[in-house]
């Protein structure tokens, strides 16, 4: 089982914290909103991904467990 990073576009305010903390998986579009890599989270990035989720000021990021 692996986690995947997801963003709720309705909650997202485009602060860009996620891209600063996790540039390996998050890019920003021209308006500053995140574009998330849809692939499963590499185990080496688990700690950084959890930090990005916790730091999101809009609570728009989530880690979802895929089966």
PDB file of N, CA, C and O in Angstrom:
ATOM      1  N   UNK A   1       0.839  -1.181   0.000  1.00  0.00           N
ATOM      2  CA  UNK A   1       0.000   0.000   0.000  1.00  0.00           C
ATOM      3  C   UNK A   1       0.887   1.249   0.000  1.00  0.00           C
ATOM      4  O   UNK A   1       1.910   1.307   0.682  1.00  0.00           O
ATOM      5  N   UNK A   2       0.472   2.225  -0.770  1.00  0.00           N
ATOM      6  CA  UNK A   2       1.244   3.459  -0.872  1.00  0.00           C
ATOM      7  C   UNK A   2       0.318   4.648  -0.699  1.00  0.00           C
ATOM      8  O   UNK A   2      -0.886   4.559  -0.940  1.00  0.00           O
ATOM      9  N   UNK A   3       0.894   5.753  -0.281  1.00  0.00           N
ATOM     10  CA  UNK A   3       0.130   6.985  -0.145  1.00  0.00           C
ATOM     11  C   UNK A   3       0.236   7.790  -1.438  1.00  0.00           C
ATOM     12  O   UNK A   3       1.221   7.698  -2.171  1.00  0.00           O
ATOM     13  N   UNK A   4      -0.795   8.573  -1.693  1.00  0.00           N
ATOM     14  CA  UNK A   4      -0.750   9.536  -2.783  1.00  0.00           C
ATOM     15  C   UNK A   4      -1.127  10.893  -2.210  1.00  0.00           C
ATOM     16  O   UNK A   4      -1.954  10.984  -1.303  1.00  0.00           O
ATOM     17  N   UNK A   5      -0.532  11.921  -2.731  1.00  0.00           N
ATOM     18  CA  UNK A   5      -0.794  13.278  -2.293  1.00  0.00           C
ATOM     19  C   UNK A   5      -1.921  13.848  -3.138  1.00  0.00           C
ATOM     20  O   UNK A   5      -1.906  13.731  -4.364  1.00  0.00           O
ATOM     21  N   UNK A   6      -2.891  14.461  -2.491  1.00  0.00           N
ATOM     22  CA  UNK A   6      -4.035  15.054  -3.192  1.00  0.00           C
ATOM     23  C   UNK A   6      -4.284  16.455  -2.653  1.00  0.00           C
ATOM     24  O   UNK A   6      -3.993  16.744  -1.493  1.00  0.00           O
ATOM     25  N   UNK A   7      -4.824  17.322  -3.504  1.00  0.00           N
ATOM     26  CA  UNK A   7      -5.188  18.672  -3.098  1.00  0.00           C
ATOM     27  C   UNK A   7      -6.670  18.876  -3.365  1.00  0.00           C
ATOM     28  O   UNK A   7      -7.193  18.447  -4.393  1.00  0.00           O
ATOM     29  N   UNK A   8      -7.332  19.528  -2.439  1.00  0.00           N
ATOM     30  CA  UNK A   8      -8.725  19.912  -2.629  1.00  0.00           C
ATOM     31  C   UNK A   8      -8.696  21.304  -3.266  1.00  0.00           C
ATOM     32  O   UNK A   8      -8.383  22.281  -2.585  1.00  0.00           O
ATOM     33  N   UNK A   9      -9.014  21.412  -4.548  1.00  0.00           N
ATOM     34  CA  UNK A   9      -8.888  22.705  -5.231  1.00  0.00           C
ATOM     35  C   UNK A   9      -9.852  23.765  -4.705  1.00  0.00           C
ATOM     36  O   UNK A   9      -9.602  24.959  -4.869  1.00  0.00           O
ATOM     37  N   UNK A  10     -10.920  23.357  -4.091  1.00  0.00           N
ATOM     38  CA  UNK A  10     -11.868  24.327  -3.532  1.00  0.00           C
ATOM     39  C   UNK A  10     -11.293  24.975  -2.277  1.00  0.00           C
ATOM     40  O   UNK A  10     -11.480  26.170  -2.051  1.00  0.00           O
ATOM     41  N   UNK A  11     -10.596  24.189  -1.462  1.00  0.00           N
ATOM     42  CA  UNK A  11     -10.004  24.722  -0.232  1.00  0.00           C
ATOM     43  C   UNK A  11      -8.701  25.472  -0.480  1.00  0.00           C
ATOM     44  O   UNK A  11      -8.340  26.352   0.301  1.00  0.00           O
ATOM     45  N   UNK A  12      -7.998  25.139  -1.544  1.00  0.00           N
ATOM     46  CA  UNK A  12      -6.680  25.705  -1.796  1.00  0.00           C
ATOM     47  C   UNK A  12      -6.763  27.207  -2.064  1.00  0.00           C
ATOM     48  O   UNK A  12      -7.601  27.675  -2.835  1.00  0.00           O
ATOM     49  N   UNK A  13      -5.870  27.946  -1.406  1.00  0.00           N
ATOM     50  CA  UNK A  13      -5.803  29.401  -1.576  1.00  0.00           C
ATOM     51  C   UNK A  13      -4.593  29.838  -2.381  1.00  0.00           C
ATOM     52  O   UNK A  13      -4.406  31.032  -2.614  1.00  0.00           O
ATOM     53  N   UNK A  14      -3.770  28.894  -2.809  1.00  0.00           N
ATOM     54  CA  UNK A  14      -2.619  29.212  -3.639  1.00  0.00           C
ATOM     55  C   UNK A  14      -1.467  29.851  -2.880  1.00  0.00           C
ATOM     56  O   UNK A  14      -0.761  30.693  -3.436  1.00  0.00           O
ATOM     57  N   UNK A  15      -1.263  29.474  -1.629  1.00  0.00           N
ATOM     58  CA  UNK A  15      -0.154  30.021  -0.846  1.00  0.00           C
ATOM     59  C   UNK A  15       1.200  29.539  -1.361  1.00  0.00           C
ATOM     60  O   UNK A  15       2.185  30.273  -1.277  1.00  0.00           O
ATOM     61  N   UNK A  16       1.268  28.322  -1.892  1.00  0.00           N
ATOM     62  CA  UNK A  16       2.505  27.781  -2.451  1.00  0.00           C
ATOM     63  C   UNK A  16       3.427  27.116  -1.452  1.00  0.00           C
ATOM     64  O   UNK A  16       4.542  26.733  -1.808  1.00  0.00           O
ATOM     65  N   UNK A  17       2.995  26.969  -0.211  1.00  0.00           N
ATOM     66  CA  UNK A  17       3.825  26.331   0.808  1.00  0.00           C
ATOM     67  C   UNK A  17       4.158  24.898   0.411  1.00  0.00           C
ATOM     68  O   UNK A  17       5.281  24.441   0.620  1.00  0.00           O
ATOM     69  N   UNK A  18       3.197  24.193  -0.155  1.00  0.00           N
ATOM     70  CA  UNK A  18       3.404  22.795  -0.544  1.00  0.00           C
ATOM     71  C   UNK A  18       4.533  22.662  -1.562  1.00  0.00           C
ATOM     72  O   UNK A  18       5.346  21.742  -1.472  1.00  0.00           O
ATOM     73  N   UNK A  19       4.585  23.567  -2.518  1.00  0.00           N
ATOM     74  CA  UNK A  19       5.635  23.517  -3.538  1.00  0.00           C
ATOM     75  C   UNK A  19       7.002  23.862  -2.949  1.00  0.00           C
ATOM     76  O   UNK A  19       8.021  23.343  -3.403  1.00  0.00           O
ATOM     77  N   UNK A  20       7.027  24.725  -1.955  1.00  0.00           N
ATOM     78  CA  UNK A  20       8.294  25.066  -1.302  1.00  0.00           C
ATOM     79  C   UNK A  20       8.822  23.885  -0.502  1.00  0.00           C
ATOM     80  O   UNK A  20      10.025  23.625  -0.495  1.00  0.00           O
ATOM     81  N   UNK A  21       7.921  23.166   0.176  1.00  0.00           N
ATOM     82  CA  UNK A  21       8.325  22.062   1.035  1.00  0.00           C
ATOM     83  C   UNK A  21       8.502  20.742   0.297  1.00  0.00           C
ATOM     84  O   UNK A  21       9.227  19.863   0.763  1.00  0.00           O
ATOM     85  N   UNK A  22       7.847  20.598  -0.847  1.00  0.00           N
ATOM     86  CA  UNK A  22       7.876  19.326  -1.568  1.00  0.00           C
ATOM     87  C   UNK A  22       7.970  19.549  -3.083  1.00  0.00           C
ATOM     88  O   UNK A  22       7.078  19.140  -3.825  1.00  0.00           O
ATOM     89  N   UNK A  23       9.044  20.192  -3.538  1.00  0.00           N
ATOM     90  CA  UNK A  23       9.154  20.498  -4.973  1.00  0.00           C
ATOM     91  C   UNK A  23       9.277  19.259  -5.857  1.00  0.00           C
ATOM     92  O   UNK A  23       9.060  19.334  -7.066  1.00  0.00           O
ATOM     93  N   UNK A  24       9.624  18.119  -5.256  1.00  0.00           N
ATOM     94  CA  UNK A  24       9.729  16.882  -6.038  1.00  0.00           C
ATOM     95  C   UNK A  24       8.365  16.405  -6.542  1.00  0.00           C
ATOM     96  O   UNK A  24       8.286  15.709  -7.554  1.00  0.00           O
ATOM     97  N   UNK A  25       7.293  16.776  -5.838  1.00  0.00           N
ATOM     98  CA  UNK A  25       5.953  16.308  -6.208  1.00  0.00           C
ATOM     99  C   UNK A  25       4.960  17.416  -6.536  1.00  0.00           C
ATOM    100  O   UNK A  25       3.890  17.147  -7.082  1.00  0.00           O
ATOM    101  N   UNK A  26       5.300  18.645  -6.212  1.00  0.00           N
ATOM    102  CA  UNK A  26       4.345  19.742  -6.386  1.00  0.00           C
ATOM    103  C   UNK A  26       4.977  20.853  -7.222  1.00  0.00           C
ATOM    104  O   UNK A  26       6.046  21.372  -6.899  1.00  0.00           O
ATOM    105  N   UNK A  27       4.290  21.198  -8.294  1.00  0.00           N
ATOM    106  CA  UNK A  27       4.657  22.359  -9.112  1.00  0.00           C
ATOM    107  C   UNK A  27       3.522  23.359  -8.995  1.00  0.00           C
ATOM    108  O   UNK A  27       2.408  22.994  -8.619  1.00  0.00           O
ATOM    109  N   UNK A  28       3.789  24.599  -9.308  1.00  0.00           N
ATOM    110  CA  UNK A  28       2.741  25.617  -9.266  1.00  0.00           C
ATOM    111  C   UNK A  28       2.374  26.032 -10.685  1.00  0.00           C
ATOM    112  O   UNK A  28       3.237  26.160 -11.553  1.00  0.00           O
ATOM    113  N   UNK A  29       1.077  26.240 -10.905  1.00  0.00           N
ATOM    114  CA  UNK A  29       0.637  26.724 -12.217  1.00  0.00           C
ATOM    115  C   UNK A  29       0.870  28.241 -12.292  1.00  0.00           C
ATOM    116  O   UNK A  29       1.413  28.831 -11.358  1.00  0.00           O
ATOM    117  N   UNK A  30       0.472  28.854 -13.372  1.00  0.00           N
ATOM    118  CA  UNK A  30       0.740  30.281 -13.571  1.00  0.00           C
ATOM    119  C   UNK A  30       0.025  31.189 -12.574  1.00  0.00           C
ATOM    120  O   UNK A  30       0.385  32.360 -12.450  1.00  0.00           O
ATOM    121  N   UNK A  31      -0.977  30.681 -11.862  1.00  0.00           N
ATOM    122  CA  UNK A  31      -1.690  31.451 -10.850  1.00  0.00           C
ATOM    123  C   UNK A  31      -1.233  31.127  -9.430  1.00  0.00           C
ATOM    124  O   UNK A  31      -1.747  31.690  -8.463  1.00  0.00           O
ATOM    125  N   UNK A  32      -0.268  30.221  -9.308  1.00  0.00           N
ATOM    126  CA  UNK A  32       0.260  29.867  -8.001  1.00  0.00           C
ATOM    127  C   UNK A  32      -0.443  28.711  -7.310  1.00  0.00           C
ATOM    128  O   UNK A  32      -0.230  28.470  -6.121  1.00  0.00           O
ATOM    129  N   UNK A  33      -1.279  27.998  -8.050  1.00  0.00           N
ATOM    130  CA  UNK A  33      -1.985  26.850  -7.470  1.00  0.00           C
ATOM    131  C   UNK A  33      -1.211  25.563  -7.776  1.00  0.00           C
ATOM    132  O   UNK A  33      -0.567  25.449  -8.819  1.00  0.00           O
ATOM    133  N   UNK A  34      -1.281  24.603  -6.859  1.00  0.00           N
ATOM    134  CA  UNK A  34      -0.455  23.405  -7.013  1.00  0.00           C
ATOM    135  C   UNK A  34      -0.926  22.444  -8.096  1.00  0.00           C
ATOM    136  O   UNK A  34      -2.121  22.256  -8.322  1.00  0.00           O
ATOM    137  N   UNK A  35       0.053  21.849  -8.750  1.00  0.00           N
ATOM    138  CA  UNK A  35      -0.160  20.734  -9.663  1.00  0.00           C
ATOM    139  C   UNK A  35       0.573  19.566  -9.012  1.00  0.00           C
ATOM    140  O   UNK A  35       1.799  19.572  -8.906  1.00  0.00           O
ATOM    141  N   UNK A  36      -0.182  18.575  -8.583  1.00  0.00           N
ATOM    142  CA  UNK A  36       0.348  17.462  -7.803  1.00  0.00           C
ATOM    143  C   UNK A  36       0.670  16.282  -8.713  1.00  0.00           C
ATOM    144  O   UNK A  36      -0.125  15.923  -9.581  1.00  0.00           O
ATOM    145  N   UNK A  37       1.827  15.689  -8.511  1.00  0.00           N
ATOM    146  CA  UNK A  37       2.197  14.471  -9.223  1.00  0.00           C
ATOM    147  C   UNK A  37       1.245  13.361  -8.765  1.00  0.00           C
ATOM    148  O   UNK A  37       1.178  13.076  -7.569  1.00  0.00           O
ATOM    149  N   UNK A  38       0.506  12.727  -9.685  1.00  0.00           N
ATOM    150  CA  UNK A  38      -0.507  11.738  -9.285  1.00  0.00           C
ATOM    151  C   UNK A  38       0.049  10.361  -8.917  1.00  0.00           C
ATOM    152  O   UNK A  38      -0.694   9.504  -8.438  1.00  0.00           O
ATOM    153  N   UNK A  39       1.330  10.144  -9.133  1.00  0.00           N
ATOM    154  CA  UNK A  39       1.913   8.832  -8.836  1.00  0.00           C
ATOM    155  C   UNK A  39       1.995   8.596  -7.333  1.00  0.00           C
ATOM    156  O   UNK A  39       1.971   9.545  -6.550  1.00  0.00           O
ATOM    157  N   UNK A  40       2.091   7.330  -6.930  1.00  0.00           N
ATOM    158  CA  UNK A  40       2.246   7.028  -5.497  1.00  0.00           C
ATOM    159  C   UNK A  40       3.483   7.709  -4.926  1.00  0.00           C
ATOM    160  O   UNK A  40       4.494   7.882  -5.607  1.00  0.00           O
ATOM    161  N   UNK A  41       3.375   8.077  -3.696  1.00  0.00           N
ATOM    162  CA  UNK A  41       4.441   8.772  -2.987  1.00  0.00           C
ATOM    163  C   UNK A  41       5.639   7.854  -2.777  1.00  0.00           C
ATOM    164  O   UNK A  41       5.490   6.778  -2.198  1.00  0.00           O
ATOM    165  N   UNK A  42       6.816   8.251  -3.230  1.00  0.00           N
ATOM    166  CA  UNK A  42       8.011   7.442  -2.955  1.00  0.00           C
ATOM    167  C   UNK A  42       8.280   7.420  -1.441  1.00  0.00           C
ATOM    168  O   UNK A  42       8.149   8.450  -0.778  1.00  0.00           O
ATOM    169  N   UNK A  43       8.647   6.274  -0.900  1.00  0.00           N
ATOM    170  CA  UNK A  43       8.888   6.185   0.548  1.00  0.00           C
ATOM    171  C   UNK A  43       9.901   7.213   1.059  1.00  0.00           C
ATOM    172  O   UNK A  43       9.784   7.675   2.194  1.00  0.00           O
ATOM    173  N   UNK A  44      10.864   7.567   0.262  1.00  0.00           N
ATOM    174  CA  UNK A  44      11.870   8.536   0.690  1.00  0.00           C
ATOM    175  C   UNK A  44      11.293   9.936   0.911  1.00  0.00           C
ATOM    176  O   UNK A  44      11.891  10.749   1.615  1.00  0.00           O
ATOM    177  N   UNK A  45      10.134  10.217   0.312  1.00  0.00           N
ATOM    178  CA  UNK A  45       9.517  11.543   0.439  1.00  0.00           C
ATOM    179  C   UNK A  45       8.379  11.570   1.454  1.00  0.00           C
ATOM    180  O   UNK A  45       7.714  12.595   1.608  1.00  0.00           O
ATOM    181  N   UNK A  46       8.151  10.469   2.139  1.00  0.00           N
ATOM    182  CA  UNK A  46       7.029  10.389   3.076  1.00  0.00           C
ATOM    183  C   UNK A  46       7.094  11.476   4.150  1.00  0.00           C
ATOM    184  O   UNK A  46       6.097  12.147   4.418  1.00  0.00           O
ATOM    185  N   UNK A  47       8.248  11.644   4.752  1.00  0.00           N
ATOM    186  CA  UNK A  47       8.389  12.631   5.832  1.00  0.00           C
ATOM    187  C   UNK A  47       8.142  14.049   5.312  1.00  0.00           C
ATOM    188  O   UNK A  47       7.449  14.834   5.960  1.00  0.00           O
ATOM    189  N   UNK A  48       8.702  14.380   4.155  1.00  0.00           N
ATOM    190  CA  UNK A  48       8.505  15.704   3.572  1.00  0.00           C
ATOM    191  C   UNK A  48       7.049  15.936   3.182  1.00  0.00           C
ATOM    192  O   UNK A  48       6.533  17.043   3.338  1.00  0.00           O
ATOM    193  N   UNK A  49       6.389  14.904   2.677  1.00  0.00           N
ATOM    194  CA  UNK A  49       4.985  15.029   2.295  1.00  0.00           C
ATOM    195  C   UNK A  49       4.110  15.275   3.524  1.00  0.00           C
ATOM    196  O   UNK A  49       3.200  16.103   3.476  1.00  0.00           O
ATOM    197  N   UNK A  50       4.370  14.582   4.598  1.00  0.00           N
ATOM    198  CA  UNK A  50       3.601  14.792   5.830  1.00  0.00           C
ATOM    199  C   UNK A  50       3.831  16.196   6.382  1.00  0.00           C
ATOM    200  O   UNK A  50       2.916  16.817   6.923  1.00  0.00           O
ATOM    201  N   UNK A  51       5.049  16.685   6.241  1.00  0.00           N
ATOM    202  CA  UNK A  51       5.351  18.050   6.681  1.00  0.00           C
ATOM    203  C   UNK A  51       4.588  19.076   5.836  1.00  0.00           C
ATOM    204  O   UNK A  51       4.079  20.062   6.369  1.00  0.00           O
ATOM    205  N   UNK A  52       4.509  18.848   4.531  1.00  0.00           N
ATOM    206  CA  UNK A  52       3.778  19.754   3.645  1.00  0.00           C
ATOM    207  C   UNK A  52       2.288  19.741   3.954  1.00  0.00           C
ATOM    208  O   UNK A  52       1.644  20.790   3.952  1.00  0.00           O
ATOM    209  N   UNK A  53       1.736  18.561   4.221  1.00  0.00           N
ATOM    210  CA  UNK A  53       0.314  18.456   4.577  1.00  0.00           C
ATOM    211  C   UNK A  53       0.042  19.228   5.862  1.00  0.00           C
ATOM    212  O   UNK A  53      -0.938  19.968   5.948  1.00  0.00           O
ATOM    213  N   UNK A  54       0.898  19.058   6.850  1.00  0.00           N
ATOM    214  CA  UNK A  54       0.705  19.732   8.142  1.00  0.00           C
ATOM    215  C   UNK A  54       0.872  21.241   8.027  1.00  0.00           C
ATOM    216  O   UNK A  54       0.252  21.986   8.786  1.00  0.00           O
ATOM    217  N   UNK A  55       1.697  21.706   7.092  1.00  0.00           N
ATOM    218  CA  UNK A  55       1.978  23.135   6.960  1.00  0.00           C
ATOM    219  C   UNK A  55       0.990  23.878   6.068  1.00  0.00           C
ATOM    220  O   UNK A  55       1.019  25.107   6.017  1.00  0.00           O
ATOM    221  N   UNK A  56       0.128  23.170   5.373  1.00  0.00           N
ATOM    222  CA  UNK A  56      -0.816  23.826   4.448  1.00  0.00           C
ATOM    223  C   UNK A  56      -1.750  24.757   5.227  1.00  0.00           C
ATOM    224  O   UNK A  56      -2.530  24.285   6.056  1.00  0.00           O
ATOM    225  N   UNK A  57      -1.686  26.072   4.976  1.00  0.00           N
ATOM    226  CA  UNK A  57      -2.516  27.006   5.731  1.00  0.00           C
ATOM    227  C   UNK A  57      -4.013  26.880   5.439  1.00  0.00           C
ATOM    228  O   UNK A  57      -4.840  27.289   6.253  1.00  0.00           O
ATOM    229  N   UNK A  58      -4.359  26.319   4.290  1.00  0.00           N
ATOM    230  CA  UNK A  58      -5.771  26.171   3.925  1.00  0.00           C
ATOM    231  C   UNK A  58      -6.301  24.764   4.200  1.00  0.00           C
ATOM    232  O   UNK A  58      -7.469  24.480   3.933  1.00  0.00           O
ATOM    233  N   UNK A  59      -5.450  23.881   4.733  1.00  0.00           N
ATOM    234  CA  UNK A  59      -5.824  22.483   4.989  1.00  0.00           C
ATOM    235  C   UNK A  59      -6.334  21.806   3.720  1.00  0.00           C
ATOM    236  O   UNK A  59      -7.264  21.001   3.769  1.00  0.00           O
ATOM    237  N   UNK A  60      -5.721  22.136   2.588  1.00  0.00           N
ATOM    238  CA  UNK A  60      -6.170  21.613   1.302  1.00  0.00           C
ATOM    239  C   UNK A  60      -5.432  20.348   0.870  1.00  0.00           C
ATOM    240  O   UNK A  60      -5.888  19.650  -0.035  1.00  0.00           O
ATOM    241  N   UNK A  61      -4.301  20.042   1.501  1.00  0.00           N
ATOM    242  CA  UNK A  61      -3.520  18.847   1.142  1.00  0.00           C
ATOM    243  C   UNK A  61      -3.872  17.679   2.020  1.00  0.00           C
ATOM    244  O   UNK A  61      -4.134  17.830   3.213  1.00  0.00           O
ATOM    245  N   UNK A  62      -3.875  16.494   1.408  1.00  0.00           N
ATOM    246  CA  UNK A  62      -4.128  15.262   2.149  1.00  0.00           C
ATOM    247  C   UNK A  62      -3.263  14.151   1.576  1.00  0.00           C
ATOM    248  O   UNK A  62      -2.943  14.139   0.387  1.00  0.00           O
ATOM    249  N   UNK A  63      -2.897  13.231   2.433  1.00  0.00           N
ATOM    250  CA  UNK A  63      -2.271  11.999   1.992  1.00  0.00           C
ATOM    251  C   UNK A  63      -3.337  10.914   2.046  1.00  0.00           C
ATOM    252  O   UNK A  63      -3.937  10.675   3.094  1.00  0.00           O
ATOM    253  N   UNK A  64      -3.566  10.268   0.930  1.00  0.00           N
ATOM    254  CA  UNK A  64      -4.563   9.203   0.855  1.00  0.00           C
ATOM    255  C   UNK A  64      -3.883   7.868   0.695  1.00  0.00           C
ATOM    256  O   UNK A  64      -2.979   7.715  -0.126  1.00  0.00           O
ATOM    257  N   UNK A  65      -4.313   6.910   1.471  1.00  0.00           N
ATOM    258  CA  UNK A  65      -3.756   5.535   1.402  1.00  0.00           C
ATOM    259  C   UNK A  65      -4.449   4.827   0.258  1.00  0.00           C
ATOM    260  O   UNK A  65      -5.676   4.728   0.230  1.00  0.00           O
ATOM    261  N   UNK A  66      -3.660   4.333  -0.691  1.00  0.00           N
ATOM    262  CA  UNK A  66      -4.231   3.567  -1.795  1.00  0.00           C
ATOM    263  C   UNK A  66      -3.950   2.098  -1.571  1.00  0.00           C
ATOM    264  O   UNK A  66      -2.909   1.736  -1.022  1.00  0.00           O
ATOM    265  N   UNK A  67      -4.864   1.259  -1.988  1.00  0.00           N
ATOM    266  CA  UNK A  67      -4.705  -0.178  -1.751  1.00  0.00           C
ATOM    267  C   UNK A  67      -4.194  -0.902  -2.960  1.00  0.00           C
ATOM    268  O   UNK A  67      -4.008  -2.118  -2.919  1.00  0.00           O
TER     269      UNK A  67
END
